[in-house]
Every structure is written in structure tokens, then in C-alpha cells.
Amino acid sequence: MERLQKVIAHAGVTSRRKAEKLIEEGRVTVNKETVRELGTKVSPQKDTIEVDGVPIDKEEPVYFLFYKPKQVISAVKDDKGRKVVTDFFEEVEERIFPVGRLDYDTSGLLLLTNDGEFANVMMHPKSKVLKTYIAKVKGKPSKETLQKLQRGIHIDGKKTAPAQVRVKSANKKADASIIEIVIHEGRNQQVRKMFEAAGHPVKKLKREKYGYLTLGHLKPGEKRVLKPFEVKKLKESAVT
């Protein structure tokens, strides 16, 4: 479920701020009933929403798996003019947006959709969808450090949830290690901050899996449409 003003704005009718004014003026109906409350939640796929008696366009939900390259913003636009993920979807007519985000310098698997309900389920704090990252870090974490990361480590004044962490390889000469870490939280720059707090700053970071989905044979900047059974399986894997 999404806020009514957000749905109206996503439909391209007007800005979110102007949509709020339309609602307050009684010019918006949901399933033929006038709505004036700004916090009203609606389903874009199920509810009939009209502005001044004209139904807003309903888009069919679409779902994409995208291999985000480094130095690309996980957003639909950027006020600094930097490249954003939707620049790779110019042929897609639907108003899609990223599900969560990957940092500017982090590459890997990112989902995009126009289905707000699906995105909310995937990003819900109680969701247990696992995200697998491969990190190249400075040095080689000790067994005690790995256990500390696995149990949870304090970042931004709050302890992280338990994680799965293992060393895939280490290079003494380069003073670096390749670490696989699996988490289910989605805090801002979480993986980078976890390794920073553990004394092993991240040099390179890539998300290889989202739930059971993998990048497969995709290359940076490439994408594919998710199959209906994949979307269903993702929804079922999310605990909210």
C-alpha cells in the first residue's frame, strides 16, 4: 500500500505537493468515494483513483533485475547531473524506480519496479530477504574479528543483526582479503561501515545475490525482466 499523493504523483498527474492540495480540496476519489485525508493508503493495482472525475492511468507492474555498475546513483534522477540507474531503462515506458539502493561506488544486483507494494515488502525492516556481498577489504580479519561481525557490530550507535561472514581468499603481498558477507538488513552503507568498524576498510564491494536471485551471465549495465514465478518466490521469502 502507498500514500495516495505518492501514487498520483507517480502517475504523472502532478507533483506530490500539488497532489496533496488536490486531495485536501476534495478533488480526488478512491473507488468513487471522495478522500480528503493525506495519509490515506491505496493500492495502485487494485483501487480506482480519479482526479476531477478522470481515472489516473494504471500501469501493469513490471520487475527488472539489473547489474548496477559502479559510479551510478540508485535513483531516478540526480540534482548533480550524475548517471542514475533509470538511464539504463530509457526504452521502458513504465515509471520504474529502484528497490532500495546500492551505494555510488558499489556494483551488483539491484531490483527495479513500478510496484510500490512489492518494493515496500522487500524493503520492510522486518523482511528477512538475504543479500550476499563480496567485499575486497584491507588486511585479513582474524578469527575473532570474523566472529564479531557474525554476532553483530555497532555502527551508527546501533548493533547490526547477525551476519554470515567467511574469507574466500587472502593476499599477503597486496594486504587484502576477499570476504563474502550475507545480511538481511538494509541500513545505509551497512557493509562498508561494518568492515570499517572492524578495522578492515572496504576497497571494492559488489552485491552478488538478492534472496535467491543471482546476476547470472549479466554484465555491468545489463538487465533482464523477472519472471512471474521469481516475483512470487521473492514475495514469499519476505517475512513482514
DOLUM-734395 format. One record per residue (C-alpha): x, y, z; residue in three letters. Coordinates in steps of 0.001 Angstrom, whole numbers, plus 500000, padded with zeros to 6 digits. Each point is the difference from the previous one (the first is absolute). Layout:
<nodes>
XYZAla/...
</nodes>
This chain:
<nodes>
500000500000500000Met/501205503501499157Glu/499024503535500983Arg/497360501400497661Leu/501943503161499144Gln/503033497902499063Lys/497941497826497662Val/498525503077498295Ile/503465501490499562Ala/501433496735498630His/497168499909497474Ala/501312503275498608Gly/496866502005500812Val/501836502653502011Thr/502645500420502675Ser/499551498374503414Arg/499517503382501667Arg/497285501003497527Lys/498430496552500356Ala/499648500664503730Glu/498167503228499225Lys/497652498174497597Leu/499190497487502743Ile/499312502722502564Glu/497721501755497510Glu/497918496832499612Gly/500876499537496339Arg/501264496423500410Val/497886496851500335Thr/501013496459500849Val/497523497368498844Asn/497468502817499362Lys/500304501378503550Glu/501480503455500624Thr/503170499916502080Val/501353503051501834Arg/502439498373502412Glu/503636500286498908Leu/501183496839501730Gly/497574497764498081Thr/501628496798498743Lys/498915498494496687Val/500957497187497654Ser/500836501333496508Pro/499231496605498498Gln/496682499353501789Lys/498401503374500793Asp/498312502302497476Thr/501415503480500510Ile/498533503037498271Glu/501023503660499934Val/497181502378499017Asp/498069496958498807Gly/502790498799497703Val/501631496639500848Pro/503769500114500320Ile/501779497608497682Asp/500651496590501476Lys/503259498399499018Glu/500474496278499898Glu/502649499053502564Pro/503453499310498585Val/503064498583501720Tyr/503633500135498928Phe/503275498531501233Leu/502851502411499241Phe/503776499755500291Tyr/500807503470501318Lys/503449501228498998Pro/502183502024502345Lys/499614503790500044Gln/496282499903499238Val/497385501443502362Ile/497192497715501226Ser/497288502543499225Ala/497749501205497185Val/501722503391499814Lys/502961501847501485Asp/500213503738500638Asp/503737499883499286Lys/499491498580496533Gly/501676496670500730Arg/498969496805498244Lys/497038498220501650Val/498758496433499675Val/496922500966497975Thr/502314501367497284Asp/500470496341499069Phe/496222499542499532Phe/499173502769497537Glu/497977497612497816Glu/497772499021502952Val/496759502026499974Glu/498950499154503566Glu/501081502315502820Arg/502413497649501703Ile/502194500649503037Phe/502672498041501896Pro/499052497690502861Val/502299501274502711Gly/503420501159498905Arg/503604499154499381Leu/502634502603500806Asp/501555502095497238Tyr/503227497962500056Asp/498312496618500562Thr/499094497813497051Ser/497712497009499701Gly/496459498742500113Leu/497222502570500305Leu/496272499586499421Leu/497858502627498285Leu/496212500084499740Thr/496928502212499834Asn/498258497874502642Asp/500077501982503231Gly/498459497222502074Glu/502644497536498852Phe/502774502505500752Ala/498597500682503476Asn/499911496279500798Val/503584499521498820Met/501280502997501989Met/497932499489503155His/502223500010503134Pro/498579496629501016Lys/500671498433496610Ser/502502497161500158Lys/501081500099496359Val/503706499134499973Leu/502492502126498083Lys/503397498538499125Thr/503003502275499458Tyr/503578499378498956Ile/502371502516501580Ala/503668500616499369Lys/501337501344503293Val/503317501218501337Lys/501935497370501937Gly/498760496622501157Lys/497391499909502809Pro/500887497739502903Ser/497741497186501132Lys/498876502191502919Glu/499155502883497655Thr/497971497714497757Leu/498076498733503014Gln/499359503580501093Lys/498561500828496559Leu/497921496828500081Gln/498515500808503404Arg/499364503647499146Gly/502071503153500233Ile/499078503536501065His/499690502554497211Ile/498253503352500280Asp/499266499234503654Gly/498077496799499286Lys/501044496366499834Lys/499553498207496699Thr/498062496759499745Ala/501935496716499813Pro/501704499456496634Ala/501636497167498116Gln/503660500830499347Val/502801497944498469Arg/503401500658498446Val/500152498838496387Lys/503658500874499431Ser/502827502110501387Ala/503018501627498391Asn/502819500859502405Lys/501999501849497373Lys/497055502251499103Ala/498916500202503652Asp/496417499229498990Ala/497329497328500404Ser/496880498979498121Ile/497092499555502416Ile/496478498703499431Glu/497425501546502327Ile/496269499258500119Val/497617502392501776Ile/496270500598500062His/500007503604501156Glu/500180502963497650Gly/501557502824501998Arg/501850502790498216Asn/503465498823498866Gln/499662497165502492Gln/502611497592498646Val/502601502737499572Arg/499366501290503512Lys/500168496501501504Met/503439499323498553Phe/501171503517500842Glu/498962499444503625Ala/501839496663499964Ala/503205501706498827Gly/499943498687496430His/498814502764497628Pro/498299498920496778Val/501940500557496789Lys/497394498518497666Lys/496425498787500527Leu/497527498052497881Lys/496552498555500774Arg/499840496563498401Glu/496665498691501267Lys/496622501374501060Tyr/497994497256501648Gly/500471497032497694Tyr/500589502183496922Leu/503487500270498492Thr/501534502140497274Leu/500444496940497807Gly/501720500938496745His/499112503697500166Leu/502746502570499560Lys/500088503461501622Pro/497238502145498521Gly/497962497020498773Glu/496539498987501210Lys/497289497406499619Arg/496296499748500749Val/499096497944503059Leu/497688497077499301Lys/496651499866501856Pro/501077496973502055Phe/503149501868501057Glu/497966502946501268Val/497652497637501837Lys/502915498135501584Lys/501550503289501159Leu/496754501096501616Lys/499651496673501761Glu/503580500199501301Ser/499356503377501657Ala/498840499813503611Val/498111503150501045Thr/
</nodes>
